[in-house]
Amino acid sequence: SHFVSSPSRIRAMPLLSHQALIVAWAFAALLVIAVELPAAVVTCDEGCVEDTVLLHTKTFGVTREHVKQQKQRSPRRPLACSTAFEHPWCDPSLPLNSRVEMLLGQIRASELPVQIQNDLFPGIPGIERIGLPPYNYIKEDAHGLIAQGQSPSPTIFPQVILTAASFNTSLFTAIGELTASQARYFFEHGYTQLSDNQIGYLPGLLLQSNNNIFRDPRWGRGQEVPGEDPFLTSTYVAAWIKGVQALKGPGGVPLAGSSCKHFMAYSFEGGPTELNTTTGERSAPTGYSELSRHNQNAIIDMRDLSDTYLLAFESCARSGAMGLMCAYNQVNGTPSCGNKAFETDLMRDKWGFDGVIVSDCDSIADMYYLQHWKEAGTDISCGFTGKFVQDHTTEDMLPLLQNAVRRALRVRFKLGEFDSPSKEDRFSLPSGLSLAREAAQQSIVLLKNAEETLPLKRSQKIALLGPLRNATISLLGDYDAFPFEDGVIISPLQGLLDAGASVVVPPGGPEVCSDSYTKVMRPDADVVMIIGGIFGDDKHVPDPDLHPAKSLICQNNCLEAEGCDRYNISWPYGQAQLIDQAASWDMPVILVIVSGGPLDLFKYKDHKGISAILWMGYPGQMGGAAMADVLLGDVSPTGRLPQTFYTGDFVKAASITDMRMRPGTAGGGQVFYTRFDVPYPGRTYRFVNESFVVYPFGFGLSYDSWAYKKGGCECGTTRGCNFTFDVSAAKQHKSAATSVLLFLKPPSTSGAWAPRKELKAFTRVQGPSQQVSLSVGAGAFELADSDGTFHREGGDWTVEIGQPAELTFAVSVATSSWICHQLPT
């Protein structure tokens, strides 16, 4: 399924349907679109291999003219309220709760069970007799709305893990708002379903995003989350919700509703599992692991729960999110979707969550069959058939059903579905390509730049090697909107060519998963650039739970995705051999990494044969252009790692199912061991033994050099501390910018369970100079106890500005007064 192609700036066509998707991928009845090349550029031969498969419009008989004609006769979506007087609940002047109760009162008891059953694709059926339209509470938009096979096309932004590397809250909000604006457009005005040339509509506006902690570098879905740090993740969540729920919808309602998943402590795939479509029960295929996300019992102590796993979801609740998705796994013996302590006591009663709780698809089945649990605090079930819910409904459950439907309807009312439309509410579809490019520019992380190898000059001849040098779809990661009809994906090769670089593409080289290697001839060039990494999705296996059984790239450890964890973080054999050979050529070698999670860079960090290393995550549809912008110096890299890049030995010391964050040495000196008989090293920069770290969280280089000048600080026992200092570009490369991070290190007298240090504030600085003011609340100087409660930790705290530290302050925390001062650098 690998095809020779020209440099890829693809325009790709959607598939017919979900079933056709499976057939098409299975038989590879596919064509590659030829692209006209710039003048004086030689067409790639066998040395330029596209890593994915594409479809041509003619394959399915749909042309752009068909699309244009269909758009011209596009009707509006079915309306719940065509006027304010159609139904009593359509009157927007009435209180929200009154309108919800009016509609709820018209839903019969026999109809309630169906209204809590959300099929993944069609959603919940409507009730025609009262004009209630169907609805789907599970739509995805973590890095672009998933509306596959539609025209116009939604924008595919960088995968979340890369966007988080910008440490730019304004960017988080801007992307959230744009994706929600596109969702609102498709909800209000529809799109063309290119498979059958019919008009469709986005059936729901509750948009899901993954807010779990990137706990283990092998986790397949680490690419979908903002990283390993609770503060960064919590800040991302709040900024994202602000954008998605911006009051810019019709009549000033939110554009969409933001929903946080997966509550809680989900960070393991395992498996594979197969679904019995008759019962909804999942089981492991014979000969495979019995342990998966569907039956994992995550054992977590209260300290880790409080200061790591729960914080992002507290941010979700306090930021006013309209939705929450509960996870498959159990936590300490209780299923996530049936955990009253979490769903009701914490989220609703303590943190004020006022939205709808939906289950991950089939997690109610997991809870019922695999985990033998029959209590729940969840409102909407995804996966079970409505008949199952009806068969298990008793008369005493009627109040529970009514309350679940009530909460679900409140979300729809808040989003304006039951307000009559006006002519002023017509939406235009915002373009997101420029923002997608800027997001990737701000987020790409420069890890190494020996002897200022970068930026490159356009006059330098680049020999482009590596299996992802002409990648398109593999730049997107998972949960993307491909295939689409009128979109564009810029490959690394095409990005360099468009930017005017001088590029040669030598023949040969390994594919992503190659387990053998044939040497490549030393190229005639000034510099070698290797674009390597791993896959973030396998579109050949549509069911993610079958990835370990049916996906060859999952089995070969070169896939990270839903359903597929890696078993180590090593480079695929063929790519490692290519890097080693190139490093022996005595010429500058630039290594560009496409991945969500880390690959082992221990060997290359100080290798004299590797001049520069760039991590660009999964940079989205404009990724190749943004990569070229950075490499050629049109912009300076400003990204910082949102996760630790570990040594390869880390995976031998930490089982992927071990949920502990702290290292294995307890306060009393006891040492815990994993099944590998190696002392447990702890996880993430907050706790891990530093001997396992190649590049730490928050690290990132720039073409600019920055000077941090002496500042000041002031503290109060109730308000916390404020730190001010000047940041200026000592050496400025074009428009300079950088992210400034503030870490707190607890007193040395704190217990063995205290974190090494923790991120507590960050901001983005625009050059050439700026005075920075960073504040941390009094709660930042608290540590979690063994029961999960927080206490103020007295003693001498250290404040570090930057990673590594550029400025340091000392804060003495006492009961009656706090004293702060700057320390010598």
N, C-alpha and C positions, 0 to 999 in steps of 0.2 A: 504493500500500500504506500510505497514511496514513488514519487514521480519526478522526473526531470522537468524543470520549468525555468522560465525567465525570472529575473529579479522581481520579487513579489510585492506589488501594490495591488492586492486582489480586490476584485468586486465579485462577491460570491452570492449564490442563489440559494434560497431555502429549500428544504425537503418538503415532500408532500404532506406527511403526517408522522405521528409518532411511530406507527407501524412501518410506514415507508422508510423512515429513518433507519430502522433496524435492518430492513431488507437491503437498502442501498449501501449501508456500511458493510454488511456481511458479504455482499457480492462485488463490492467495489466497482459498480457500474457507473464510473465517474469520469469526468473530463476536467482538464486543467485549462484555465483561461490564459491565453497568450496575452502578453502585455507589450506594447510598443516601447522599445528601449530608447534612452537618450542617444543622441548622435555620438558617434565615435566610441561607443561602448560595445565590446564584443559580447555576443549572446553566450550565456553560460552553456557549457556542455555537461558531461557527466559529473563535473565538479560542483555543480550548483544544484543541490537537491532540496526540494521543498519537503518539509517534514510532515505535511498533512495532505488531505485530499479535498478537492473542491468540486463544485457542481456548476454546470453551465445552464443558463436560462433555457436554452433550446431543448434540453433534456426533458423538461416537463411542460413544454408548450406554453409557457407564460412569458410574455414580452412586456417591455416597459410601456408600450402603447395600451396593452390590456390594463396595466396598473393605472395609467392616466385616465382611461375611460371609467374604470371602476370608482376612482376617487371622485370623479365628476358627478356620479349618481349616488354618492355616499349618503345614506340616511343618518339621522342622529340615533343614538343608543335608545333603547326602550326606557321610558321615564317612569319612575315611581310616582311622581307628582307632576303632571303637565301644567297644573295651575295650583294656586294656594288653596283652592276650594274643592279639589277633586276628592280628597278624603279629609277627615277632621285632623289627622296628624300632619297634613301638608302645610298647615298654617305656621310660618316661621315666627310669628309674633308670640306664640304660646311657649311656655317654659319647656326646656328639653325633656325633662322627666315626664311631663304630662303627655307630650307627643309620643314618647316611647311607650308609655302605658296604654295609650289609645290603640296603637298598632298591636302591641302584645295581646291586648284583650280580644282581638279579632282572630288570633291564631288558635285553632282548636287543639285540644289535648292530644289528639291522634297525630297532629302535624308537628308537634314540638320535637319529638325524637329526630325527625328528618332534618330539622333546622339546626341541629348541632353536629350533623355528619357532613364533613367537607371532603369530598373526593378531590384528590390532588389536582386533577385537570379540569373537570367541569365545575367543581365547587359544590355549593349547596343549591338544591333546586328552589325555584321561586314558588309562590302561591298565587296562582292566576286570579282566583276569585276575589282577592283583596288587592291585586295590583302590586304584589311584592315581587320584585325581580330576583333572579338567581344571583348568587354572590360567591366569591372565592376569597377566603381569608388568608390564603397562602400564596402570595406573589413575591418574587425575589428581585432585589435591586441593589445588592451589596456593592457592586462596582459597575452598575448599569442595569437598567430594567431588562429582565428576561422576557422578551416577546419574540420568540424565534420564528423565523419564516414570515416576517411581516414587512410591510412597506407603509410609511417610511421606517427607517431603521433606528432603534435607540442607540445611544452612544455606549461603547464599551470602554470604561475607564481602567486605569491600572488596578490590579487586584489589591484588596484592602491592605495586605501586609506591606506593599510598596508605598501606597499613599500615606500610611502611618509614618513612614520614614521621613516624610517632609516635616514632621512636628509642626504643622501649620494648621491651627484650628479653623482659620478662615477658609482654607482649602477644603477641609473636611465638610464644613457647612455648605460651601458653594457646590460641591459635587452632590451632596444630599439634595439640595434644592433643585439642581438641574435634573437629576434622575426622577425626582418626584414630579417636576413640571412635565417631563415626557410621559410619565405614567398618567398624570391628569389629562393630558392631551388624548392619549389612547382611550382613556375611560370616557371622556366626553364626546370625542369625535370619531373614534374607531381607526382601523387600519385595514389594509388589504391583506387577506390571507392568501398568500401567493400559491399555496398548494391547490386551491380550488377557485381562485379568483373571486372570492366572496369577501364581503365586509364583515369584520369581527370587531369586538370591543374588549378592552381589558376588563375582566369581570370582577375586579376588586382593587381596592386601594390601600390594603394593609400590607405594607412592604417589609419583608423580612431581611435582617442582617445579622451576621454571626459575631457575637461579642464574647466568646470564650477566651480563655488564656492559652497562649501558645506554650504549653507546659513542657512538651517533649519535642525535640527537633525532628523526630521521625513521623510525627502525626501528619496524616495526609491532608487535613483541612486547616493546618496552620496558616496556609496562604490566605485563607478567608478572614482572618482576624487581625486586629490592630497590633498584635505582638504579645510579648511575654510579660509586660509590666502592667499591674493593675491601675496605676494612675494614668498612664497613657491611654489604656483601653477605656477607662471611665471618662476621660476628657474627650476622646474620640466619639464615644457614644452620645454624650451631651451635645457636642457640636453637630453630629450627624442628625440627631432628632430635630435640632433647631432648623436645619435646612429642609429636611423632608416635610416637617409640619409647619413650614412658613405659611403665614396667613395670606396667601396669594391665590387661593382657589376661588371659584365662583362665589361672589358675594362676600369675600373675605374669609371663607372657611380655609382650613389647612389644605395645602396641595395634596397631601396624602397622609396616611398614618404610619408611623414607624413602629416596627415590632422587633423585639430583641430575642435572639435565640443563642444557644440552647440552654435553658435553665434546668439544671446547672451542672458544672464540673464535667462537661463533655469534652473529651480530648483524646479519644481512642476509637479506632474503627474495628480492627480485628476481623474475625470472620474467615471465610465468607458465610452468607446465609441465603437460604431459598425461602420464598414465600409461598405458602399453600393458599391459593386464591379462593378456595372454598371456605376455609376457616379463618384465614388471616394470620395463621400461626407461622412463625419463622423457625427454621431449623438449619443446622449446619449440614452441608453435603457430606456424605460418607468419606472419611479419610482426611477431613479438614478440621481446623480448630473449632472447638465448641464455644470458645469465648469470643464475643463480639460486642459491639456497642449495644446490641439488643438485649443482652443479659448481663453486662458488666455491673458489678457492685463496687462502686468507687468508695474505698475506705479513706476517709479524710478526717483529720482531727479538727477540733473547733478553732484552733489558732490559724491553721491554713485556710479554713473556710472563711474566717472573718477578714483576714488581711490579704487574701489572694483571690479566692474563687467568687466571692459574693459582691465585691465592690463594684464591678461593672454593671451588675443588675440593680444595685441600689441607685447608681447613676441613671439607669434606664427609668426606674420608677420615679425618682425625684425630678427628672427632666420632662416628665409628662408623656412618655411613650404610650401609644394607644394599644399596643399588643405585646404579648410575651409568648414565646414558644417553649414548651417544656421538652426535655430531652428524653432519649431512650433509656439511658442508664439509671441504675439505682444509686443512691448516695447513702452509705451506712445502712443498707438494708431496706431502704424505702424508695419505691419508684419515683422518679422526678415528677411524673404527671399525676401522682397520687400523694404528694407530700404536702399535707396541710400546713406544717410548720414553715415551709418555704413559700408556698403559693398564697396562702391566706394570712398567716400570722406575720410573716416578714413583708412580702411584696405588697399586700393590700392594707393590712392594719398598721404596720409600723412605718413603711416607706410611702404609703399613699398611692399605690398603683390603682388606676381607675379604668383600666382597659379590659380587653378580652384575652383570655389565655387559650391558646390553641395547642394541640399536641403535634409533635413531629409525626410524620406519616407512619402509621402502623404502631406507634408507641403505646396506644391503648391496648392493641392486641398483644404486644410484648408484656404489658403489665398484667393482662388477664391470663394469658396462656403460660408465658415463660416465668413470670415473677409472682404469679398466683396472688394478685392483689386486686381488690375490688372497691377500694375507696379512691376518690379523686377530687381535686379542686380545679379541674380543667373544664373550660366551657365548650370548646369546639374540638371534635375529634377528626383527625385526618386519617383515612385508611379503611376503617370498618365500613361495612355496608349499612345503610339505614335500616334494613330489615333486622340486623343483629341488635341494634339499639332498641328497636321497637319490641323485639322478642324478649328483651331483658328489662323492659320498663314496667314498673309497678305503680299503683295509684299513689303510694306514699312518696314517690319520686317526683311527682308533678311540681312541687315548689322548686326543687332543684333544677328541673328542666326549664321552668319559667325564668329563674334567675340567670341561668346560662344564656338563654336567648335574649333576655333583657340586656345583659352586658354586651352581647354581640351587636344588637340593634343600636345601642347607644353610640358605638363607634361609627356606624353607618350614618346616623343622624348628625354626628359631629362633623362628618366629612361632607355634609350638604346633599346627600343622595335624595333626601325627601324634601328639598327646597325646589320650588318651581324655577326653571331656567329663565334667563333674560337674554336679550340680544347682546348685551354688553359682556356676557360671560363666554363668548367664543374665544377659544384658546388657539394660539399659534404654537407650533412645535419648535422649541429652542434647539439650536445646534450646539453640540458639546465637543466638537473636534478640537477647537483651540484650547478649551479647558482641559481636555484629556491629554493633549500634548504638554501643556504647562504642568499638569500634575505629575507626569512622568519626569519632566525636567527637574522639578523640585525634589523628587524623591529618590532618584538614582544615587547610589552610595559608592563613592570612591574609597576603596580600602587600602590601596597601595599605589604609590606614584614615585618610584625610584628615579632619582636624577631628573625629575620633572619631565618624564617621558610624555606625559599629557599636559596640555592639549596637543593634538597633532596638527601639523600644517597641511593645508590642502595639496601642497606640492609633493608631500611624501607619498610614495607608492605603498599601498596597504595590501598585503597578501591576506585574504579573508579565508579562514579555515574554520572547522568545527561543524557539527551536525545541525546547529540551529542558525547558521549564517543567513539562510534564506527563509527562516521560519515566519509564518504568519499566524495561523490559528494557535500554535503553541506559545505565542506571546500573551494569550488571553487569560490563561488559568482556567479554573472551573467556574461553573455558574455564570456563563456568558451568554450573550444573545446570538451567537453564531449557530446556524447559518442565517444570513440576511441577504437582502436583494440589492440594496442601494448603499451599502456601506463600503468602507475601505479599511484595509489592514496594511500597515507599512512594515515590511520586513527589515532586518538590520542591513542587508545588502542594498535594498532600495533606498533606505534612509540615507546611507552614505553616498549613493549615486546622486540622489536628489540634492544633497548638500554640496555637490561639486567635488567630492573626494576622488582621488585616483585609486581605483580598486582593481586588483586582479584576483581571480578565483581559481586557484590551482585545483586540478582534478584529484579525486581520491579523498581518503579520510574516513573515519568511522561514522556510523549512525549513532543515535543517542544511546541505544542499548547494546551496542556491539560488544560481544565477549571475545573477540579476536581483533587483531590489528595488523594491517599491512602498512609499512612505512611510507611516508609521503616525501616526495622530493623537496629538497630545500628550495624555497621560492626565490626568484629574483625580485627582491622588494626591499624597501627601507625598513619596514616594520611588519610584524606578524600579528594578526588579531584573530583570536580563537573565540568563537561564540559557542559556548557549551552549556550544559546543564541537564535538566530532567523535564519530564512532561508533567503538566498540571491537570490533565484530563485524558480520558480515553473514550472518544466518541464511538469507538467500535463496540463497546460494551455498555449499552444504555442503562442497565441496572447496576448502580454502584455497589450494591451488596454482593454482587458476583465478581467484582474485580479480582479478588485473590484467586478465584477458580478459573476465570475465563479470559482475563486480560494478560496477555503475554508481557506487556511492559510493566505491569504490576508485579508479576512473578519474577521479572528480571531486575527488580529494585530500581527502576528508573521512572516510576510514576508516584506522585503524591497527589491524592485526590480523595473525595468522599468514597469510603469503602476500602481504601488502600493506604495503609501505613507502610513506610519503608522499614526494612529490618536493620539498616545501618545508614550512615551518611557519607559513605565512600563514593568516589567518582566511579561511574561505569568504566569497565576495564579499557575499552577502546579509547575513550576520551582521555583517560589518565595516561595512556601510552602516547597519544598525540601531544599532550601538554609536555610530557617529559622529553619527547623528541624535539619539539620546537624550542624548549629551553636549552637545548645543546647546540643551537645554531649560531650562537654568538651574535645575536641581533635582538633588538627590542621586541619583547613578546607581551602583548596585552591580552589578559584573560577577562572575558565578559561572561557573567554568570546569569543564566535564566533559571530561576527557581523561586519557590516560596520559602521553604525551609533551608537551612544551611547545608552546604557541602563541606567536606573536610579540606581546609586550606592550610593546615599546619605545615605541610611540606613546601608550600609555595610562598608563605608569608615572607620568609627571609631568603628565598631562593634567588641567587643572582641572575639566573636565566629568565626569571619572570619579572618584567619591569613594572607592570601596572595591573591592578585587579579592580574590576568594576562589577558590582552586584546591581542588577536591574529588575529583580523580581519577575513578575509577569506584568509588563508595562502597558498592556492594553493595545487598542487598535492603532494608536499613534506611537507605539513604542519604538519602532525602528527610527522614526524621525527624531524623537527625543534623545535616543541613544547617540545619534550622529551629532545633534546639537551639543551634547556634553563632550563627546570625544574630540570634536573639532574646535571646541572652545567658544562656540557661540553663546553658551551659558556656562557658568561655573557650577560644578556639583555642590549641592548643599544638603543632600540626604544624610541621615544618620541611622544606624542599624536599630530596628525595633525589636530585634531578637539577638541572642548570643550566637555567634558562630563557634561551635564547640570543636574540640579535637575528635578524631574518629573513635578514640578509646572511651569517650563518654558513654556510648551505648552499651559497653561491656559492664559498666558500673551502675547503670540505672535501668531497671526494667520499665518498659513503656506503660505497664499497668500499675506501677507504683505511683501513687498520687501525692506522696510527701514532697513538700517544697524544701524543707530544712535538711541539712546534711545529717549523716548518721551518728554524729556524736552528740549525745544529750548532755544536759547540765551535770549529771552525775558521772559522766565519763563512759556511759554505755555506748557500744558501737553496734549499729544495726547492719545487717548484711542482706544483699539481694541473692538471687539464685546463682549469680555469677561468682559468689564468694569474694567480692571486692567491696571495700567500704563504700557505703552510699555517699555520693558527692554533693547532694543537694541539687536544686534546679534554678535556673535563670541567674542573671547577674546578681540578684539580691542575696542568693544563698550558696551558689555553686563554688566548689573548690577551684581556685583560680588557675590551677595547673591544667584544667580541662578547657580553658578558654583560649581561642585563637584571636578572635576580634570580639570585644565586649559590646553589650547593648549601649547605644548612644554614640558609637564611634563612627566617624566619617571625615574624610579629608576634603580639601577644596583647592582650587587654583589660587584663591585669595589667601592671604595670611592676615590674621586678626589680632589686634592688641586689646587686652582687657586692662583698663586703667583703674587705679585705686578708687574705691567707692565708699559708701557708708551703709549703716544699718541701724534699725531701731526696732525694738521689740516691746510687747506688752503681754501680760499674763493671760489676757482674754482674747486679744486680737491676733496674736502670733507675731510674725516678723516681716519686715520689708527690707529688701536689699537693693541698693542702687549702685550703678557703676557705668562707665563709658565703654562702649565697644566700637572700634574703628578699624577700617581696612588698612593695615600697614602696607600691603601690596594688593592693589585692586585689579581684578580682571573683568573688564567691561562692567556690567551692572552687578555689583557685589551684594550678596545676601548670605546669611547664616542663621542657624538655629542655636539658641542658647538654652542649655539645660541646667537645672538646679537640682542637686542631690543632697539629701541629709544622711549623715552617718551617726548612728546612735552612740551614746557614751560607751567608752571601753568597759565600764562597770556593768553594762547591760548583760542579761543572761546569754547563754550559748544559743538560744533560739532567736536572738535578735538578728535582723537582716544586716548584711555588710553595709549596704547603703540603699537608698530608695529615691527614685525620681519624685519630686514634689511640685515642680513648676517648670514651664518652658515657654519660650516665645520665639518668634521669627524676627530677625533684625535686617533691615535694608540699609546698605551702605550709602555713602562712605563712612558715616559715623552716626551713632545714636546713643542717647542715654537710656539705659535699660532699668526698669524697676520691676522686680519680681517679689511677690508676696506669698507667704505660706501661712495658713491659719494655725491656730494653737493646736488643733487636732493633729497636725503633721508631726508633732512631737510626742505622739502617743504610740505605744506598742501593744500588741495583742497578748492577752493572758492565755493560759491553757484552756480556760472555759470560753474563749472567744470574745470576752469583753476587752475594751481598750482602757489603758491607764496612762496618765502622763508620766513620762520617764524623766526623772530628775537627773541632773549631771551635765557634763560638758559635751554638747553636740558639735559636730563639724559640718559646715556647709561648703559644698564644692560646686563651683560654677564651671561647667564644661566637662567633656569626657575625651581625654584626660583633663584634670582640673587646671583651669587657668587662673582662678582666684579662689581663695578659701577664707571663710569666716568662722569664728567660734561663737557659739551661743550657750551661755550657762543658764540652765533652766532650774529655778528654785520655786518654792511655794509662794513666796511673797514678791519676788522680782526676777526679771530676766535681764541678763547683760550680754551684749553682743559687741564684737569688734573684728576687724579684718586681721587675718594672719599674714605673715610675710610669705611671699611666693618663692 
